[in-house]
Amino acid sequence: MTIPDKLSPLRSAAAAQYTLEKSRDLHFEFYEYAPVCYVALSADSVIDEINLTGASLLGRECNSLLQHRFSTWLSRTLRTS
C-alpha cells in the first residue's frame, strides 16, 4: 500500500466529520433561530431545551429556563385541566 492509499481512509473520515458538523450546525440554527417556540421537555415536564423565541415569549434567557418545570409558566386554569 502506498502512502496516498494509506491516507485515503483518513481523508474520508475527515470529509464525513466535516459533513456531520455542517449538518449539525444547520439544524442548530433552524432550531435556535426559528420564528416559533420549540421546547424539549423531560418525562416530568422539566425544560431540557428551549429556543430563543420560546425564551423571549416567556421573558427570560434560555439558560435561566433550563431544568425548571414548564408548568411554572402555565396559568392555573391550564395546570388543572
C-alpha positions as CSV (number, residue, x, y, z in Angstrom):
1,M,0.0,0.0,0.0
2,T,1.4,3.4,-1.0
3,I,1.3,6.5,1.2
4,P,-1.6,8.1,-0.7
5,D,-3.5,4.8,-0.3
6,K,-2.9,4.9,3.5
7,L,-4.2,8.5,3.7
8,S,-7.4,7.8,1.8
9,P,-9.4,6.5,4.8
10,L,-8.2,9.5,6.8
11,R,-9.5,11.8,4.1
12,S,-12.8,10.0,4.0
13,A,-13.2,10.2,7.8
14,A,-12.3,13.9,7.8
15,A,-14.8,14.6,5.0
16,A,-17.5,12.6,6.9
17,Q,-16.8,14.6,10.1
18,Y,-17.0,17.9,8.2
19,T,-20.3,16.9,6.7
20,L,-21.7,15.9,10.1
21,E,-20.6,19.1,11.7
22,K,-22.1,21.3,8.9
23,S,-25.4,19.3,9.2
24,R,-25.4,19.8,13.0
25,D,-24.7,23.5,12.7
26,L,-27.5,23.9,10.1
27,H,-30.1,22.1,12.3
28,F,-29.0,24.1,15.4
29,E,-29.6,27.3,13.5
30,F,-33.0,26.2,12.3
31,Y,-34.0,25.2,15.8
32,E,-32.4,28.1,17.7
33,Y,-33.5,30.9,15.4
34,A,-36.9,29.6,14.4
35,P,-39.7,32.2,14.4
36,V,-41.8,29.7,16.5
37,C,-41.3,28.4,20.0
38,Y,-39.6,25.0,20.4
39,V,-39.3,23.4,23.8
40,A,-38.0,19.9,24.6
41,L,-39.4,18.6,27.9
42,S,-38.3,15.7,30.0
43,A,-40.8,13.0,31.0
44,D,-41.6,15.0,34.2
45,S,-42.2,18.3,32.2
46,V,-38.8,19.9,33.0
47,I,-37.4,22.1,30.3
48,D,-34.4,20.4,28.7
49,E,-34.1,22.7,25.7
50,I,-35.8,25.9,24.6
51,N,-35.1,28.1,21.6
52,L,-34.7,31.9,21.6
53,T,-38.3,32.5,20.5
54,G,-39.6,30.4,23.4
55,A,-37.4,32.1,25.9
56,S,-38.4,35.5,24.5
57,L,-42.1,34.6,24.8
58,L,-41.5,33.8,28.5
59,G,-39.5,36.9,29.0
60,R,-36.3,35.1,30.1
61,E,-33.0,33.9,28.7
62,C,-32.7,30.3,27.6
63,N,-30.3,29.2,30.3
64,S,-32.4,30.6,33.1
65,L,-35.3,28.4,32.0
66,L,-33.4,25.1,31.7
67,Q,-34.2,22.4,34.4
68,H,-37.3,24.3,35.6
69,R,-40.8,22.8,35.3
70,F,-42.7,24.0,32.2
71,S,-45.9,24.1,34.3
72,T,-44.5,27.1,36.1
73,W,-45.3,29.1,33.0
74,L,-48.8,27.9,32.5
75,S,-51.9,29.6,34.0
76,R,-53.6,27.8,36.9
77,T,-56.5,27.0,34.7
78,L,-54.3,25.1,32.2
79,R,-52.4,23.3,35.0
80,T,-55.6,21.8,36.5
81,S,-57.3,20.8,33.2
